Amino acid sequence: MADKSQDKLYSTTLQTIGAVSKLPVVRVDREAYLRKQFAGSPHLDVILERGPQAVFTTESLRQKANGIIKSSTAKTSLSSFAAGLPGNPAVMVAAGGADVVQYFGFAVNLAQQIAYLFGEDNLFDGGGQLSEAAQMRVIAYLGAMFGAAGAAALVSQTSKVAGANLGKKVAAQALTKTAWYPLVKKVGAVIGKQVTKKTVEKTITKAVPVVGGVLSGGLTYVTFRPMGHRLADTLVKNLNGDFDNELELNAEFAATLNVVVAPVENTAD
């Protein structure tokens, strides 16, 4: 039963990510974003080629992330307020679902902004599509935002600056055969649970006249801001090499596990 529940929640996450990826507001062009954030910097060429972390200290980038998170949270809360105003009761549930897609769309938008700040490459390909590797990055980012166990390790696995070449790994081997697929599925199930929870919240606030908009915006502000800070903190640790000594599980062994165990720290010299 537990496995079936996890499968269902993981499927919900993949469906949500698929819907989210179609929203124009979700996509952040890395180069345009970095040009705007670091306009006037004499080191712009290096920033664009190698990432801001090649020029600035991790601490200063973390401070800059604070402003980005604050601004994005304010914009998301205003949008959520408007979406939370009452409409036709017959379409409340459907509208609640749409609002949830929008909520997660803003979360993925913010995740890209934070990730690009800490040296990660474009999430979407040239056609605005999410590859399988990119979907895994989204799961890792959202998992870190919600504080899911194992999400930090997954961020490290999918990170460009950590030295992982995820694209080639996925191309060479089906995702379900990789050593870290059980972790992807576990983190994805946690996100799926949040999708279900947010759908209920949005449907309830839709049913409350005027106050529903206030509740919707308030819930978004309270939850969205710490989500951004969790991801930023995870990416800071990633840059600092805090996840460098984690060992991957052998694929055959991982497939035999019902519960994913935490990565083992390598204490060898």
Summary of the structure (lengths in Angstrom):
residues: 269
radius of gyration: 18.9
end to end distance: 42.9
largest distance: 64.4
contacts: 854
relative contact order: 0.16
helix: 69%
strand: 1%
